[in-house]
Amino acid sequence: MGWILAVIAVIAAVTATARSYGAARSEQLAVARAELSDRQAKAAEARTAALVDEIRQLARKRIPAAALALSHPSAQVPGLREAAEVDGAAALLLTEAVQAARTAVTEERQRVDAAARAAMRGTSAKIQSLLNQSQQLLHELQHEYDDPRILQLDFRNELALRRTQSTAVLCDAWPGLARQNSPLVEVVLGAQSRVAGYERIKVANHLRDERLALAARAAEPLAIALAELLANATAYSHPDTDVQVTVQQSGGRGAFLVVDDAGIGMDDDALDRARALLAGPSEVLLTELGDPPQTGFAVIGRLVVQYGFHCHIEASPFGGMRTILRVPAHLLTVLEGDRDLSALVPAPVSSKPAPAEPAAPAAPEHHAPEPAPAEPSGLPSRRRRAPRPAPAAALAAAPAPVQISRTPEQAESSWAALQQGTLNGRSVTGRAPAPDSDGHEHLDDQDDQGDDET
């Protein structure tokens, strides 16, 4: 029986040991589970906090920066602050939220801009119609009244009309004025008359064909574009400087209008933006043109797209900016000979020196006929004096005397007749010639004294 008790005791001890080991292991597992749960809870809390921070940055910084970047491409849009704490799905959703906000803002801006364009287009059309009527009335008043103030009103009306036309073009409207085929230089002069500082603009005509003209559909658009360039050049240059406009003709029958000013110039950012606007972007929002809006380059870019012009801007050798407006050959034509050009059109500047005008023939001096050499027959010899110079005005007014050539025999006969007449006169008055003299010396003195009078 003793061994049975020993076996039971051993079994009981083993069972107790197994139970204690299982209890210890269960306790360790419970502690490990608790620690794991605690770590998971802390990680979840960290991820939640990071996600909250990212959402906060999304609302406060990323979406506003994305909206600002639509009008200012150089603006920086911040990314995720703590990318390691946000899983891939959450990061992707945050990026999609930024893109969705950008798309929504773009669509809303386009809708608002389209509404503003429509309103401005309708308003510009009405104002332009009224200004055209005012211009017609002012032209009638100029013919009836000689008052310089009417000219000033007409010029200010022209300035207002140009501003209205530019606004209409920017809003995708028709320029509002139809022309015939117009000489290119006359279009340049028309653009000059629409600028406040027109007296500072100097036009040089270098066309090989002075009757080179613009097609009717492109005449007014080119005048609007050039007027914007001239207004910009005069506004940003000193009032004492000139703005040079050169009209040139290219080899392919195209034409170039070069505008040079001595203004303040442009920095690199402004120059890049100007070139982007002059290239004719597909869309320019009114809200992107500043406050007040600077519409000049945007208007030119719109006309470049619509009519095929090309405009380039660069630094000018005069210290300011040089703008080159190119007119393609298919928009040019040549006027017929029966069409007269304006009297204000500058004459073409030829590269060859103009031939000198022939000098006016000098008025011949009024000389007495040369006396014949003394002959043995005793004809008088005459000493000549230098003739008194006649005034230039008198010589120009008086007809040129015709010099009569005489033979020596005719001269001898004339002097003999004069001598015989003198002797006859003295014999009538009772005067005789002095001894040893036949009257020749007295005739010589009389001729010398009277030569100054003739």
Phi, psi and omega per residue, in radians:
M1 nan -0.402 -3.062
G2 -1.184 -0.612 -3.104
W3 -1.298 -0.431 3.095
I4 -1.175 -0.735 3.140
L5 -1.117 -0.644 3.133
A6 -1.137 -0.706 3.118
V7 -1.112 -0.751 -3.137
I8 -1.089 -0.696 -3.126
A9 -1.125 -0.705 3.140
V10 -1.123 -0.746 -3.135
I11 -1.097 -0.702 -3.136
A12 -1.134 -0.677 -3.130
A13 -1.179 -0.724 3.128
V14 -1.111 -0.731 -3.127
T15 -1.101 -0.719 -3.133
A16 -1.135 -0.697 3.137
T17 -1.144 -0.750 3.123
A18 -1.091 -0.699 3.130
R19 -1.130 -0.731 -3.136
S20 -1.154 -0.666 3.101
Y21 -1.145 -0.751 3.108
G22 -1.101 -0.682 3.124
A23 -1.144 -0.696 3.131
A24 -1.148 -0.707 -3.135
R25 -1.178 -0.705 3.095
S26 -1.069 -0.686 3.124
E27 -1.140 -0.710 3.107
Q28 -1.128 -0.732 3.111
L29 -1.099 -0.688 3.122
A30 -1.114 -0.721 3.111
V31 -1.119 -0.730 3.131
A32 -1.112 -0.721 3.107
R33 -1.100 -0.700 3.134
A34 -1.110 -0.752 3.126
E35 -1.134 -0.727 3.117
L36 -1.093 -0.763 3.115
S37 -1.090 -0.664 3.129
D38 -1.154 -0.757 3.111
R39 -1.123 -0.737 3.117
Q40 -1.100 -0.685 3.120
A41 -1.129 -0.714 3.126
K42 -1.170 -0.702 3.110
A43 -1.125 -0.718 3.105
A44 -1.111 -0.715 3.105
E45 -1.106 -0.682 3.126
A46 -1.154 -0.754 3.111
R47 -1.119 -0.690 3.123
T48 -1.126 -0.738 3.121
A49 -1.128 -0.732 3.120
A50 -1.125 -0.733 3.124
L51 -1.121 -0.687 3.085
V52 -1.093 -0.742 3.107
D53 -1.102 -0.711 3.117
E54 -1.140 -0.700 3.104
I55 -1.141 -0.682 3.106
R56 -1.116 -0.760 3.093
Q57 -1.147 -0.622 3.093
L58 -1.046 -0.767 -3.096
A59 -1.323 -0.620 -3.018
R60 -1.612 -0.523 -3.009
K61 -2.179 -0.868 -2.968
R62 -1.187 -0.840 3.138
I63 -1.147 -0.801 3.059
P64 -1.047 -0.686 3.132
A65 -1.164 -0.658 3.099
A66 -1.128 -0.679 3.091
A67 -1.170 -0.665 3.119
L68 -1.187 -0.609 -3.121
A69 -1.167 -0.309 3.105
L70 -1.148 -0.599 3.124
S71 -1.805 -0.306 3.100
H72 -2.241 1.580 -3.063
P73 -1.035 -0.402 -3.127
S74 -1.378 -0.152 3.133
A75 -1.197 2.442 -3.103
Q76 -1.586 2.315 3.077
V77 -1.776 2.032 -3.105
P78 -1.194 2.657 3.102
G79 -1.738 -2.713 3.114
L80 -1.211 2.423 -3.135
R81 -1.329 -0.847 -3.101
E82 -2.232 1.419 -3.056
A83 -1.113 -0.489 -3.113
A84 -1.239 -0.448 -3.098
E85 -1.532 -0.174 -3.118
V86 -1.986 2.235 -3.108
D87 -1.252 2.988 -3.050
G88 -1.087 -0.670 -3.126
A89 -1.148 -0.743 3.131
A90 -1.157 -0.729 3.119
A91 -1.091 -0.710 3.112
L92 -1.112 -0.703 3.116
L93 -1.146 -0.665 3.113
L94 -1.138 -0.724 3.114
T95 -1.130 -0.704 3.095
E96 -1.127 -0.595 3.103
A97 -1.126 -0.704 3.106
V98 -1.111 -0.777 -3.137
Q99 -1.152 -0.676 3.107
A100 -1.129 -0.698 3.106
A101 -1.136 -0.693 3.105
R102 -1.083 -0.773 3.138
T103 -1.122 -0.723 3.141
A104 -1.131 -0.743 3.131
V105 -1.133 -0.729 3.131
T106 -1.072 -0.816 3.140
E107 -1.110 -0.681 3.134
E108 -1.197 -0.693 3.110
R109 -1.129 -0.707 3.104
Q110 -1.133 -0.673 3.118
R111 -1.148 -0.785 3.127
V112 -1.145 -0.710 -3.127
D113 -1.162 -0.679 3.100
A114 -1.106 -0.707 3.097
A115 -1.128 -0.710 3.122
A116 -1.156 -0.701 3.104
R117 -1.084 -0.736 3.133
A118 -1.097 -0.756 3.136
A119 -1.127 -0.775 -3.126
M120 -1.214 -0.580 3.124
R121 -1.118 -0.791 3.110
G122 -1.154 -0.723 3.123
T123 -1.147 -0.727 -3.130
S124 -1.112 -0.667 3.126
A125 -1.092 -0.731 3.125
K126 -1.183 -0.773 -3.138
I127 -1.129 -0.708 3.138
Q128 -1.112 -0.675 3.089
S129 -1.101 -0.746 3.124
L130 -1.150 -0.690 3.129
L131 -1.172 -0.645 3.067
N132 -1.112 -0.693 3.072
Q133 -1.135 -0.717 3.098
S134 -1.106 -0.683 3.127
Q135 -1.114 -0.724 3.101
Q136 -1.104 -0.734 3.115
L137 -1.137 -0.696 3.121
L138 -1.139 -0.655 3.089
H139 -1.113 -0.656 3.082
E140 -1.165 -0.684 3.125
L141 -1.167 -0.561 3.116
Q142 -1.116 -0.566 3.118
H143 -1.362 -0.388 -3.090
E144 -1.682 -0.556 -3.052
Y145 -2.223 2.412 3.127
D146 -1.710 1.310 -3.098
D147 -2.257 2.068 -3.115
P148 -1.103 -0.350 3.129
R149 -1.166 -0.441 3.085
I150 -1.170 -0.646 3.081
L151 -1.125 -0.672 3.109
Q152 -1.137 -0.708 3.084
L153 -1.115 -0.693 3.137
D154 -1.122 -0.688 3.141
F155 -1.178 -0.747 3.114
R156 -1.161 -0.591 3.048
N157 -1.127 -0.641 3.111
E158 -1.163 -0.677 3.096
L159 -1.111 -0.771 3.121
A160 -1.122 -0.646 3.129
L161 -1.145 -0.675 3.111
R162 -1.123 -0.757 3.111
R163 -1.070 -0.716 -3.138
T164 -1.164 -0.713 3.099
Q165 -1.083 -0.738 -3.139
S166 -1.100 -0.724 3.107
T167 -1.112 -0.708 3.129
A168 -1.131 -0.739 3.119
V169 -1.110 -0.702 3.119
L170 -1.110 -0.477 3.138
C171 -1.665 0.389 3.068
D172 1.146 0.580 3.109
A173 -1.784 2.877 3.075
W174 -1.248 2.497 -3.129
P175 -0.974 -0.405 3.026
G176 1.561 0.158 -3.139
L177 -2.542 2.256 3.133
A178 -1.854 2.452 -3.132
R179 -2.232 2.975 2.941
Q180 -1.621 3.125 3.017
N181 -1.013 2.145 -2.980
S182 -2.097 2.400 3.071
P183 -0.996 2.450 -3.061
L184 -1.066 -0.721 -3.111
V185 -1.198 -0.591 3.082
E186 -1.180 -0.600 3.060
V187 -1.118 -0.690 3.098
V188 -1.098 -0.766 3.115
L189 -1.135 -0.636 3.081
G190 -1.119 -0.695 3.074
A191 -1.151 -0.644 3.119
Q192 -1.096 -0.646 -3.111
S193 -1.239 -0.147 -3.128
R194 -1.736 0.166 -3.067
V195 -2.000 2.473 -3.079
A196 -1.078 -0.709 -3.133
G197 -1.668 0.792 -3.039
Y198 -1.087 -0.515 -3.091
E199 -1.228 -0.275 3.130
R200 -1.553 -0.137 -3.059
I201 -1.571 2.154 -3.140
K202 -1.967 2.138 -3.076
V203 -1.798 2.239 3.065
A204 -2.004 2.143 -3.074
N205 -1.694 1.922 3.120
H206 -1.989 0.439 3.136
L207 -1.287 2.415 3.035
R208 -1.297 -0.568 3.100
D209 -2.035 1.831 -3.048
E210 -1.198 -0.215 3.118
R211 -1.684 0.246 3.068
L212 -1.112 2.285 -2.999
A213 -2.344 2.867 3.086
L214 -1.685 2.565 3.035
A215 -1.121 2.660 -3.017
A216 -1.002 -0.707 -3.057
R217 -1.252 -0.305 -3.104
A218 -1.867 -0.075 -3.050
A219 -1.160 -0.926 -3.115
E220 -1.189 -0.737 3.063
P221 -1.010 -0.705 3.113
L222 -1.160 -0.673 3.101
A223 -1.081 -0.697 3.119
I224 -1.148 -0.798 -3.123
A225 -1.112 -0.774 -3.134
L226 -1.181 -0.654 3.098
A227 -1.082 -0.655 3.088
E228 -1.142 -0.707 3.102
L229 -1.132 -0.737 -3.134
L230 -1.187 -0.683 3.098
A231 -1.105 -0.677 3.114
N232 -1.178 -0.719 -3.115
A233 -1.169 -0.716 -3.138
T234 -1.299 -0.551 -3.105
A235 -1.265 -0.545 -3.059
Y236 -1.909 0.458 3.029
S237 -2.307 2.807 -3.074
H238 -1.155 2.490 -3.109
P239 -1.080 -0.336 -3.127
D240 -1.560 -0.017 -3.126
T241 -1.780 2.764 3.128
D242 -1.719 2.718 3.022
V243 -1.927 2.060 -3.061
Q244 -1.614 2.255 3.077
V245 -2.106 2.107 -3.128
T246 -1.991 2.193 3.118
V247 -1.807 2.023 -3.079
Q248 -2.169 2.766 3.130
Q249 -2.079 2.205 -3.087
S250 -1.503 3.028 -3.092
G251 -1.155 -0.546 -3.131
G252 -1.548 0.396 -3.132
R253 1.185 0.199 2.952
G254 -1.380 3.109 -3.106
A255 -2.418 2.650 3.126
F256 -2.198 2.394 3.007
L257 -2.027 1.968 -3.057
V258 -1.880 2.144 -3.129
V259 -1.988 2.098 3.121
D260 -2.064 2.338 3.049
D261 -2.286 2.851 3.114
A262 -1.925 0.862 -3.042
G263 -1.545 -2.740 -3.036
I264 -1.471 -0.189 3.125
G265 1.374 -3.002 -3.105
M266 -2.428 2.533 3.037
D267 -1.390 3.091 -3.031
D268 -1.120 -0.725 -3.124
D269 -1.138 -0.780 3.127
A270 -1.134 -0.637 3.139
L271 -1.184 -0.712 3.103
D272 -1.112 -0.709 3.130
R273 -1.173 -0.697 3.113
A274 -1.094 -0.734 3.131
R275 -1.157 -0.632 3.106
A276 -1.133 -0.700 3.128
L277 -1.231 -0.681 -3.129
L278 -1.213 -0.398 3.115
A279 -1.262 -0.213 3.117
G280 1.401 1.147 3.105
P281 -1.098 2.767 -3.081
S282 -1.098 -0.534 -3.100
E283 -2.626 2.324 3.063
V284 -2.249 2.069 3.136
L285 -1.432 2.504 3.128
L286 -1.094 -0.544 -3.127
T287 -1.243 -0.216 -3.135
E288 -1.618 0.024 -3.055
L289 -1.692 0.127 3.074
G290 1.584 3.110 -3.139
D291 -2.405 1.847 0.005
P292 -1.238 2.678 -3.058
P293 -1.163 2.371 3.059
Q294 -1.748 1.726 -2.927
T295 -1.720 -0.089 -2.999
G296 -1.010 -1.003 -3.114
F297 -1.154 -0.595 3.121
A298 -1.145 -0.679 3.104
V299 -1.126 -0.762 3.124
I300 -1.099 -0.730 3.102
G301 -1.066 -0.649 3.091
R302 -1.130 -0.740 3.123
L303 -1.217 -0.558 3.085
V304 -1.067 -0.756 -3.138
V305 -1.186 -0.702 -3.027
Q306 -1.345 -0.600 -2.985
Y307 -2.069 -0.025 3.048
G308 1.459 0.290 3.024
F309 -1.217 3.018 3.027
H310 -2.462 2.328 -3.088
C311 -2.291 2.316 3.141
H312 -2.307 2.472 -3.140
I313 -2.199 2.449 -3.131
E314 -2.708 3.064 3.103
A315 -1.212 2.472 -3.102
S316 -1.700 2.541 3.050
P317 -1.151 -0.242 3.094
F318 -1.452 -0.027 3.081
G319 1.876 -0.328 -3.138
G320 -1.826 -2.153 -3.125
M321 -2.165 2.623 3.049
R322 -2.076 2.220 3.121
T323 -2.061 2.269 -3.109
I324 -2.011 2.044 3.122
L325 -1.875 2.016 -3.089
R326 -1.775 2.317 3.093
V327 -1.867 2.103 -3.105
P328 -1.187 2.804 -3.040
A329 -1.153 -0.535 -3.068
H330 -1.265 -0.165 3.074
L331 -1.700 0.053 -3.083
L332 -1.916 2.675 3.079
T333 -2.609 3.131 3.124
V334 -2.154 2.272 -3.119
L335 -1.239 2.684 3.066
E336 -1.293 2.843 -3.044
G337 -1.205 -0.333 -3.087
D338 -1.452 -0.045 3.138
R339 -1.659 2.062 -3.119
D340 -1.483 2.475 3.084
L341 -1.469 2.801 3.126
S342 -1.158 2.605 3.117
A343 -1.216 -0.308 -3.137
L344 -1.482 -0.123 -3.113
V345 -1.181 2.197 3.111
P346 -1.172 2.520 -3.141
A347 -1.171 2.531 3.118
P348 -1.056 2.439 3.106
V349 -1.564 1.989 -3.115
S350 -1.547 2.497 3.096
S351 -1.273 -0.390 3.110
K352 -1.579 2.485 3.108
P353 -1.112 2.410 -3.138
A354 -1.192 2.459 3.129
P355 -1.124 2.430 -3.122
A356 -1.192 2.441 3.128
E357 -1.234 2.449 3.132
P358 -1.107 2.361 -3.126
A359 -1.186 2.524 3.124
A360 -1.138 2.381 -3.132
P361 -1.085 2.346 -3.131
A362 -1.160 2.453 -3.136
A363 -1.147 2.249 -3.117
P364 -1.155 2.442 3.111
E365 -1.208 2.554 -3.106
H366 -1.529 1.534 -3.130
H367 -1.725 2.597 2.975
A368 -1.290 2.657 3.130
P369 -1.057 2.469 3.132
E370 -1.107 2.316 3.101
P371 -1.243 2.643 3.085
A372 -1.266 2.635 3.100
P373 -1.011 2.617 -3.099
A374 -1.069 2.305 3.132
E375 -1.839 2.819 3.110
P376 -1.070 -0.268 -3.111
S377 -1.239 -0.095 3.065
G378 1.550 0.456 3.076
L379 -1.180 2.583 -3.073
P380 -1.228 2.520 3.027
S381 -1.706 2.441 -2.982
R382 -2.110 2.247 3.077
R383 -1.583 2.204 -3.077
R384 -1.581 2.556 2.962
R385 -1.909 2.789 3.092
A386 -1.168 2.282 -3.117
P387 -1.172 2.576 3.102
R388 -1.211 2.236 3.141
P389 -1.163 2.283 3.135
A390 -1.408 2.607 3.077
P391 -1.018 2.579 -3.092
A392 -1.091 -0.682 -3.120
A393 -1.141 -0.678 -3.128
A394 -1.187 -0.673 3.115
L395 -1.164 -0.631 -3.140
A396 -1.227 -0.604 -3.089
A397 -1.382 -0.676 -3.064
A398 -1.344 2.510 3.087
P399 -1.196 2.547 -3.118
A400 -1.120 2.207 -3.139
P401 -1.206 2.588 3.126
V402 -1.622 2.071 -3.133
Q403 -1.403 2.177 -3.125
I404 -1.694 2.116 3.094
S405 -1.478 2.374 3.141
R406 -2.191 2.642 3.104
T407 -1.436 2.793 3.083
P408 -0.993 -0.612 3.128
E409 -1.135 -0.702 3.109
Q410 -1.158 -0.677 3.102
A411 -1.117 -0.716 3.120
E412 -1.091 -0.709 -3.138
S413 -1.142 -0.646 3.135
S414 -1.167 -0.820 3.127
W415 -1.122 -0.622 3.117
A416 -1.150 -0.687 3.119
A417 -1.141 -0.683 3.126
L418 -1.131 -0.736 3.139
Q419 -1.136 -0.736 -3.134
Q420 -1.150 -0.658 3.109
G421 -1.155 -0.626 3.115
T422 -1.163 -0.755 3.130
L423 -1.117 -0.700 3.126
N424 -1.106 -0.677 3.124
G425 -1.152 -0.673 3.127
R426 -1.196 -0.615 -3.141
S427 -1.186 -0.550 3.118
V428 -1.213 -0.679 -3.101
T429 -1.480 -0.044 3.113
G430 1.502 0.172 3.138
R431 -1.710 2.415 -3.140
A432 -1.976 2.673 3.108
P433 -1.175 2.660 -3.119
A434 -1.096 2.660 3.117
P435 -1.070 2.709 -3.116
D436 0.984 0.375 3.119
S437 -2.494 2.415 3.080
D438 -1.805 0.352 3.138
G439 1.589 -0.019 -3.088
H440 -1.212 -0.706 -3.093
E441 -1.169 -0.691 3.117
H442 -1.107 -0.670 3.091
L443 -1.135 -0.624 3.122
D444 -1.120 -0.781 3.138
D445 -1.118 -0.722 -3.138
Q446 -1.093 -0.692 3.124
D447 -1.188 -0.696 -3.111
D448 -1.124 -0.762 -3.104
Q449 -1.217 -0.629 -3.112
G450 -1.406 -0.126 -3.101
D451 -1.213 -0.575 3.086
D452 -1.168 -0.569 3.140
E453 -1.244 -0.646 3.111
T454 -1.347 nan nan
